[in-house]
């Protein structure tokens, strides 16, 4: 198994760094859960009080875009998990290809989301002047939709930056010495995927048989 020999400040021992890095990432992820929890609380309130009007607004969401993107992200979670394991195990070529695959899948997610946004804008599904349904529960759904998906897309972009950095480290031939960095990046990417798994039924399956 590859040892993480590259020490970053303030660590003086590799053993402490291997423990502290995932602990720090988990602590950060806990704050992210609180952040998304607030958004989900708004959704629960709006749906409870919105009734059929809320559901009618939700039916306008492009379920095929959402389903394709769900498959893309779930596949990227698999490739990222393999990359992290390959880094720990010293399989440099496998780690490189899996990181590259994760990067491409993440970019594909954003491209598909861009096409979906274009469709939403074309159909006047942005709350405000000219909104398709006027103000009310449907507007609350789409306010949630835009807030949640844009925030998630920002997190995906940050995750892609982390993966790109790992690929840059691999290009220098040092990736096997950064096992904890790969572990931290994998934890973050899995959070991105888990959040989308939660958002998918809330955004695309409401009111559908």
KEGUFI-949336 format. One record per residue (C-alpha): residue in three letters; y negated, z negated, x negated. Coordinates in steps of 0.1 Angstrom, whole numbers, plus 5000, padded with zeros to 4 digits. Last residue first. Layout:
REM KEGUFI-949336
<type->ala, c2->Y, c3->Z, c1->X>
...
This chain:
REM KEGUFI-949336
<type->unk, c2->4915, c3->5117, c1->5468>
<type->unk, c2->4880, c3->5117, c1->5453>
<type->unk, c2->4854, c3->5092, c1->5465>
<type->unk, c2->4847, c3->5079, c1->5429>
<type->unk, c2->4868, c3->5097, c1->5404>
<type->unk, c2->4842, c3->5112, c1->5380>
<type->unk, c2->4817, c3->5085, c1->5370>
<type->unk, c2->4835, c3->5052, c1->5376>
<type->unk, c2->4869, c3->5067, c1->5367>
<type->unk, c2->4856, c3->5081, c1->5334>
<type->unk, c2->4834, c3->5052, c1->5324>
<type->unk, c2->4862, c3->5027, c1->5315>
<type->unk, c2->4881, c3->5053, c1->5295>
<type->unk, c2->4847, c3->5062, c1->5279>
<type->unk, c2->4841, c3->5026, c1->5268>
<type->unk, c2->4876, c3->5026, c1->5253>
<type->unk, c2->4870, c3->5057, c1->5233>
<type->unk, c2->4837, c3->5045, c1->5218>
<type->unk, c2->4854, c3->5011, c1->5210>
<type->unk, c2->4882, c3->5030, c1->5192>
<type->unk, c2->4856, c3->5047, c1->5170>
<type->unk, c2->4842, c3->5013, c1->5160>
<type->unk, c2->4876, c3->4999, c1->5151>
<type->unk, c2->4884, c3->5031, c1->5131>
<type->unk, c2->4852, c3->5028, c1->5111>
<type->unk, c2->4859, c3->4992, c1->5103>
<type->unk, c2->4894, c3->5001, c1->5091>
<type->unk, c2->4882, c3->5030, c1->5071>
<type->unk, c2->4857, c3->5008, c1->5054>
<type->unk, c2->4884, c3->4982, c1->5048>
<type->unk, c2->4906, c3->5008, c1->5031>
<type->unk, c2->4878, c3->5018, c1->5007>
<type->unk, c2->4898, c3->5022, c1->4975>
<type->unk, c2->4920, c3->5049, c1->4991>
<type->unk, c2->4888, c3->5068, c1->4999>
<type->unk, c2->4877, c3->5071, c1->4963>
<type->unk, c2->4885, c3->5107, c1->4955>
<type->unk, c2->4849, c3->5119, c1->4956>
<type->unk, c2->4857, c3->5141, c1->4986>
<type->unk, c2->4873, c3->5110, c1->5002>
<type->unk, c2->4840, c3->5091, c1->5001>
<type->unk, c2->4823, c3->5121, c1->5017>
<type->unk, c2->4850, c3->5121, c1->5044>
<type->unk, c2->4844, c3->5084, c1->5050>
<type->unk, c2->4807, c3->5091, c1->5053>
<type->unk, c2->4814, c3->5119, c1->5078>
<type->unk, c2->4835, c3->5094, c1->5098>
<type->unk, c2->4806, c3->5069, c1->5100>
<type->unk, c2->4782, c3->5096, c1->5110>
<type->unk, c2->4806, c3->5108, c1->5137>
<type->unk, c2->4806, c3->5072, c1->5150>
<type->unk, c2->4769, c3->5072, c1->5152>
<type->unk, c2->4770, c3->5104, c1->5172>
<type->unk, c2->4796, c3->5089, c1->5195>
<type->unk, c2->4774, c3->5058, c1->5200>
<type->unk, c2->4745, c3->5081, c1->5210>
<type->unk, c2->4768, c3->5100, c1->5234>
<type->unk, c2->4777, c3->5066, c1->5250>
<type->unk, c2->4741, c3->5058, c1->5256>
<type->unk, c2->4735, c3->5092, c1->5270>
<type->unk, c2->4766, c3->5088, c1->5292>
<type->unk, c2->4757, c3->5054, c1->5305>
<type->unk, c2->4720, c3->5060, c1->5312>
<type->unk, c2->4726, c3->5094, c1->5327>
<type->unk, c2->4754, c3->5084, c1->5350>
<type->unk, c2->4738, c3->5051, c1->5360>
<type->unk, c2->4706, c3->5069, c1->5371>
<type->unk, c2->4729, c3->5094, c1->5388>
<type->unk, c2->4745, c3->5066, c1->5408>
<type->unk, c2->4712, c3->5050, c1->5416>
<type->unk, c2->4699, c3->5084, c1->5428>
<type->unk, c2->4728, c3->5087, c1->5452>
<type->unk, c2->4720, c3->5052, c1->5465>
<type->unk, c2->4684, c3->5061, c1->5474>
<type->unk, c2->4658, c3->5086, c1->5464>
<type->unk, c2->4662, c3->5123, c1->5472>
<type->unk, c2->4696, c3->5139, c1->5472>
<type->unk, c2->4690, c3->5170, c1->5449>
<type->unk, c2->4663, c3->5153, c1->5427>
<type->unk, c2->4632, c3->5174, c1->5427>
<type->unk, c2->4609, c3->5146, c1->5415>
<type->unk, c2->4631, c3->5118, c1->5401>
<type->unk, c2->4668, c3->5112, c1->5396>
<type->unk, c2->4683, c3->5141, c1->5375>
<type->unk, c2->4709, c3->5160, c1->5394>
<type->unk, c2->4688, c3->5191, c1->5400>
<type->unk, c2->4718, c3->5215, c1->5399>
<type->unk, c2->4706, c3->5232, c1->5368>
<type->unk, c2->4701, c3->5198, c1->5351>
<type->unk, c2->4737, c3->5188, c1->5359>
<type->unk, c2->4751, c3->5222, c1->5347>
<type->unk, c2->4731, c3->5218, c1->5314>
<type->unk, c2->4743, c3->5182, c1->5311>
<type->unk, c2->4779, c3->5195, c1->5314>
<type->unk, c2->4774, c3->5221, c1->5287>
<type->unk, c2->4760, c3->5194, c1->5264>
<type->unk, c2->4789, c3->5171, c1->5272>
<type->unk, c2->4813, c3->5199, c1->5261>
<type->unk, c2->4793, c3->5201, c1->5228>
<type->unk, c2->4793, c3->5163, c1->5224>
<type->unk, c2->4831, c3->5161, c1->5229>
<type->unk, c2->4837, c3->5190, c1->5206>
<type->unk, c2->4817, c3->5172, c1->5179>
<type->unk, c2->4840, c3->5142, c1->5183>
<type->unk, c2->4871, c3->5164, c1->5182>
<type->unk, c2->4859, c3->5180, c1->5150>
<type->unk, c2->4852, c3->5147, c1->5133>
<type->unk, c2->4886, c3->5133, c1->5144>
<type->unk, c2->4903, c3->5164, c1->5130>
<type->unk, c2->4885, c3->5160, c1->5097>
<type->unk, c2->4894, c3->5123, c1->5095>
<type->unk, c2->4930, c3->5133, c1->5102>
<type->unk, c2->4930, c3->5160, c1->5076>
<type->unk, c2->4916, c3->5137, c1->5049>
<type->unk, c2->4939, c3->5107, c1->5058>
<type->unk, c2->4969, c3->5130, c1->5056>
<type->unk, c2->4959, c3->5143, c1->5022>
<type->unk, c2->4952, c3->5108, c1->5009>
<type->unk, c2->4984, c3->5091, c1->5019>
<type->unk, c2->4978, c3->5057, c1->5002>
<type->unk, c2->4993, c3->5036, c1->5029>
<type->unk, c2->4960, c3->5019, c1->5039>
<type->unk, c2->4943, c3->5053, c1->5040>
<type->unk, c2->4972, c3->5068, c1->5060>
<type->unk, c2->4969, c3->5040, c1->5085>
<type->unk, c2->4932, c3->5046, c1->5090>
<type->unk, c2->4937, c3->5083, c1->5093>
<type->unk, c2->4966, c3->5079, c1->5118>
<type->unk, c2->4944, c3->5057, c1->5140>
<type->unk, c2->4915, c3->5082, c1->5138>
<type->unk, c2->4939, c3->5110, c1->5148>
<type->unk, c2->4951, c3->5091, c1->5178>
<type->unk, c2->4915, c3->5081, c1->5189>
<type->unk, c2->4905, c3->5117, c1->5185>
<type->unk, c2->4933, c3->5127, c1->5210>
<type->unk, c2->4919, c3->5102, c1->5235>
<type->unk, c2->4884, c3->5116, c1->5230>
<type->unk, c2->4895, c3->5152, c1->5236>
<type->unk, c2->4916, c3->5143, c1->5267>
<type->unk, c2->4887, c3->5123, c1->5282>
<type->unk, c2->4864, c3->5152, c1->5274>
<type->unk, c2->4886, c3->5176, c1->5294>
<type->unk, c2->4887, c3->5152, c1->5323>
<type->unk, c2->4850, c3->5146, c1->5324>
<type->unk, c2->4842, c3->5184, c1->5323>
<type->unk, c2->4868, c3->5189, c1->5350>
<type->unk, c2->4853, c3->5161, c1->5372>
<type->unk, c2->4818, c3->5176, c1->5373>
<type->unk, c2->4799, c3->5148, c1->5390>
<type->unk, c2->4787, c3->5159, c1->5425>
<type->unk, c2->4812, c3->5136, c1->5442>
<type->unk, c2->4792, c3->5106, c1->5428>
<type->unk, c2->4762, c3->5114, c1->5450>
<type->unk, c2->4784, c3->5114, c1->5481>
<type->unk, c2->4799, c3->5081, c1->5470>
<type->unk, c2->4765, c3->5064, c1->5467>
<type->unk, c2->4755, c3->5077, c1->5502>
<type->unk, c2->4788, c3->5064, c1->5516>
<type->unk, c2->4781, c3->5028, c1->5507>
<type->unk, c2->4751, c3->5021, c1->5484>
<type->unk, c2->4753, c3->4983, c1->5485>
<type->unk, c2->4786, c3->4977, c1->5467>
<type->unk, c2->4781, c3->5008, c1->5446>
<type->unk, c2->4747, c3->4998, c1->5434>
<type->unk, c2->4758, c3->4962, c1->5426>
<type->unk, c2->4789, c3->4974, c1->5407>
<type->unk, c2->4769, c3->5000, c1->5388>
<type->unk, c2->4743, c3->4975, c1->5378>
<type->unk, c2->4770, c3->4952, c1->5365>
<type->unk, c2->4785, c3->4981, c1->5346>
<type->unk, c2->4752, c3->4985, c1->5327>
<type->unk, c2->4751, c3->4948, c1->5319>
<type->unk, c2->4787, c3->4949, c1->5306>
<type->unk, c2->4778, c3->4979, c1->5284>
<type->unk, c2->4754, c3->4956, c1->5264>
<type->unk, c2->4778, c3->4926, c1->5265>
<type->unk, c2->4806, c3->4949, c1->5252>
<type->unk, c2->4783, c3->4961, c1->5224>
<type->unk, c2->4777, c3->4925, c1->5214>
<type->unk, c2->4815, c3->4919, c1->5211>
<type->unk, c2->4817, c3->4951, c1->5191>
<type->unk, c2->4794, c3->4936, c1->5165>
<type->unk, c2->4816, c3->4905, c1->5162>
<type->unk, c2->4847, c3->4927, c1->5159>
<type->unk, c2->4829, c3->4947, c1->5131>
<type->unk, c2->4821, c3->4915, c1->5113>
<type->unk, c2->4856, c3->4902, c1->5116>
<type->unk, c2->4870, c3->4936, c1->5104>
<type->unk, c2->4848, c3->4934, c1->5073>
<type->unk, c2->4853, c3->4897, c1->5066>
<type->unk, c2->4890, c3->4897, c1->5062>
<type->unk, c2->4894, c3->4926, c1->5037>
<type->unk, c2->4863, c3->4914, c1->5020>
<type->unk, c2->4877, c3->4879, c1->5014>
<type->unk, c2->4908, c3->4894, c1->4999>
<type->unk, c2->4889, c3->4918, c1->4977>
<type->unk, c2->4870, c3->4889, c1->4960>
<type->unk, c2->4834, c3->4886, c1->4949>
<type->unk, c2->4818, c3->4897, c1->4982>
<type->unk, c2->4780, c3->4896, c1->4987>
<type->unk, c2->4778, c3->4925, c1->4981>
<type->unk, c2->4804, c3->4953, c1->4982>
<type->unk, c2->4837, c3->4953, c1->4964>
<type->unk, c2->4857, c3->4984, c1->4958>
<type->unk, c2->4893, c3->4975, c1->4950>
<type->unk, c2->4906, c3->4979, c1->4985>
<type->unk, c2->4943, c3->4980, c1->4977>
<type->unk, c2->4965, c3->5009, c1->4987>
<type->unk, c2->5000, c3->5000, c1->5000>
